[in-house]
Amino acid sequence: LYLCATPIGNLEDITFRVINTLKEVDLIAAEDTRHSIKLLNHFEIKTKMTSYHEYNRVEKAKVLVKQLQEGKNIALITDAPGISDPGEELVRQCHEAGITVTALPGACALINALIISGQPTRRFCFEAFLPADKKERKQILDSLENETRTMIIYEAPHRLVRTLEELYEVLGDRAMTLCRELTKKHESVFKSTLSEILAYHRENPPKGECVMIIEGKSFKELKEESQEEFLKIPLQDHMKHYMDQGHSKKEAMKLVAKDRGVGKREIYQQLLEEE
């Protein structure tokens, strides 16, 4: 099985290796055959194509695995094969069947957006499109509140404002970059803050697929918030929490002092005053 990266916009963003592989394999499995036929026609690729998408991913994967076991070579094409798409299921079944899987690299929207965003690139997390299910969506959003890595989220233009509103409610105001129409004629990179990007697009409805690159919470901010929370707990209860875990009074004082961002002597003094 060959996982072939195809262009995310500009048709020239394809490798010679991918073109040659698509010409040489026995079958091409495509997430959207109507979209993919334009690519194949552009590069004069005549290989037979079959549909493989979210709604037939399990059963169709079984069919494709059977063909692979019979000796056929198959290429899977999507914008980012195996990442937040049905290719994940096909790859899993191939591994279970002992079929060799290889990837042919190419353009990837999340990486393109990240490296031109101006946001920190060393540590990042990718959330793809947020779930449509309200409960699951809230769980994901809540989990991002204290995320320290740069966050990458995809969104369709007609849902962008709503998603920005939800992100602002959970994350507060953060540095953010909005990338649109990557690699295409009207590519744009809007680096500002979450609140300003939200305000702008309330007045100017966006066009084109969007990638949001959002600053993570700093470790300093996380530590300060944690200390604030600990300060709301009565000192004796805080001490009891650690002593119940088997720590000595001396060890508990040290841990409490660290939680509250003060010296151990200060905790000792406060305990004396409360006695």
N, C-alpha and C positions, 0 to 999 in steps of 0.2 A: 504494500500500500504506500503510495506516494502522496504526502500532504503538500500540495502546491500552493504557495502564496500567490495571489493574483492582485492586480492593481486595486487600490482603494479609490481611485479617481482617474488619474492620468494613465492612459494605456501604455505609456512608455516605461512605466515603473514595473517591469516584469523582467525576469532574468532569462538569459539564453538557455540556461539549464531547464527552467520551467517549460519554455516553449518546446524544446526538444523532447522533454519527457511527455508532454501532452500529445505530441505527435506519435510517440513510440508505444505508449501503453495500449492495452486492449480496450479499455473502457474508462470514461471520465464520469465520476459521480459529482453532480453539481447541486448546490443548495437552491439555486434559482436558474433553471435552464434558459428561461427567456432572457435573463440578464447575461448569462455566460455565453450564449450563442453569439452575441456581439463581439466578445473577446476572441472566441474561436475563429469567427469569420475574418476578423481584423488580421490575425496572424496565419490565416489559411490552414487551420487545423481541422482535419476531416474526421477525427476520431469519434466513434459513437458515444453519445452522452445519455446518462440516465439521471432521474431526479432522486435526490437524497436530501430530505429536509426534516424539520422538527417533528412533523406529524407522522412520518413513516420511519423515523430514525431507528427504532428497535427492530422491527420486522424486516425493513429493507437492509439493515446492517447484516442480518443473518443471511440474506440472499447474496450480498456482496462477499461475505466471508466464505460462503460455499464456492463462489466463483474463484476467489483467491486460492482456495485449497485445491481447486482443479488446475491451478497453474497460471491463471490469468494475472496480469499486472493491472492495477487500478489506480487512477489518480483522483484525489478528492480536491475540489476547488471551492473555496469561499474566500471572503475578504481576509480572514485570519484563521486558517484551518485549525480546528480543535480548540479554539479559545472562544468560550461563550457561544458555541454553536453545536449542531448535532454531530459534528465530527468526533466529538469526545466519546460518544457511544460506540462508534465504529472502531475507533482506536482501541477502546477497552476490549471489545469482542475479538479483535485481531490478536491482541496479546494473549487472551485466554485460549485462542486457537493455535498459538505458536507461529503466527504469521509475522514476518518482518515488516516493521513500519519505519519509514524514514521521512524527514521533512526537508523541503526545498525552501529556503528562506526568501523573504521579500518584504514588500511594504506592509507596515502594520500601523493602524491608526493610533493606537494608544502610545506606541513608542515615538512616532512622528510628533504627536501632540506634546508629549512630555519634554522632548529635547528642544522644542522651540518655545516652550511656555515661559521660560524664565523663572520657574519654580524649582525648588531643590530636586535633584534627580537621583541621588544616591540610594534613597530608600523610598519605595512607593508601593501602593496597593491598588489593585484594579477591581472595580465593582461592576464593570460592564453596564448594562441597563438595569436600573433599580427594578425590583419585582413589582408587578401590577397588583398583586394581592396586598390589601391594606395592612393586614397583620404582619406579614413577612416584610413588607416595605418598612414599616415602623421599626421592626427589630434590626434591620440592616442600618437604618438611619441612626438609631440609638447607639449601635455598636461603633459608629464613626465619630461619635461625640468626642472621645478621648484618643482618637487615632493620631499618632505622632508622625506617621509617614505621609508623604504627598499622596493625595487621593485622585484617582482617575475614574471618571464616570461618563458613560455615553448617554446621549439623549436625543430624541427626535425634536425637531423645531417646534411642533405644535404643543409639546409637553414641557418645553424648557422653562417657561415662567413658573409654572406650578412646582416643578422640581427645585428651582432656585429658591422659591419661597419656603419649601420644606427644609432645604439645607440651611437656609439662614436661621430658621426657627431653632434648629438643633445645634448648629455649629457656631452661631453668632457670626460676626463679621470676620472674614478671613481674606488673605491675599488669594487671588484667583486669576486664572487665565482661561478664556473661552476660545477654543479653536473651531473654526467652521470650514466646511468644504475643502478639507485637506487635499493637497496636490492638484486641486482643480483651479480653473481660471479665477474664481472669486474667493480663493482661500483668504481667510482673515484670522488674525491673532489679536485678541482683546485682553490685555493684561491690566487688571485693576483690583477692585475688591468685590466680594460677593454682593454687597449691598448696592454698589454702583452699577455692576453688570445687571443686577435684577431691575433696578430703576430704569436703566436704559432700554431693556427689552420689554418692559411694560409699555413703553411708548413706541418702540420700534420692533414689531414682531420679527423674530429671526427666520432666516431661510437656510436650508441645507442641514445636513447631519452635524451634530455638535459633540465636541469632546470637552468636558470640564476638568480642569486641573486645579485642585484645591490644596492650599497649604495645610499641613498637619499641625496639630497643637504642639507647642514647644515643650520640652521636658521641664523647663523652668516653670512655665505656666501650670503644667500638670502637677508639679510638686507643690506650688503655692496653693492650688485648689485643694489638694489632698490635705495640706496642713490646716487650711480653713475648716475643712470638714471635721478633722480631729479635734480642733479647738471647740467645736460645738458639743463634744462629748464630755461629761463631767470627768475630772481627772481621776477620781477613785474608780469609776467604771472602766476607764482606759487602762488603768493599772491592773484591775481585776481580769480584764480580757487576756492579758499576757500571763498573769500568774495562774489563771485557770488552765493555761496550756502547759504548765509545768515549769515556767521560768521562775527564778528566784526574784526577790524584791529588787535586788540590785540590777539584775538583767532586765527586769520589766521597766525600771526607771530609764535605763539606757535606750530601750526600744521606744518608750513613750516620748522621750526627749527628741529622738530622731524623727518620729512621726510629726511632732509639733514644731520642729525646726528651732528648738532651743537647746540650751546646755543641760546636762544631767543635774548640775547643781541647782538650777532654777526649778526643776521638777521636785527635787529633794526639799527645797525651801517651801514650795507651795504645799507639799504634803504635810510638812510640819505645821504650817499655818492652819490647815484644815482639821488637824487633830484636836 
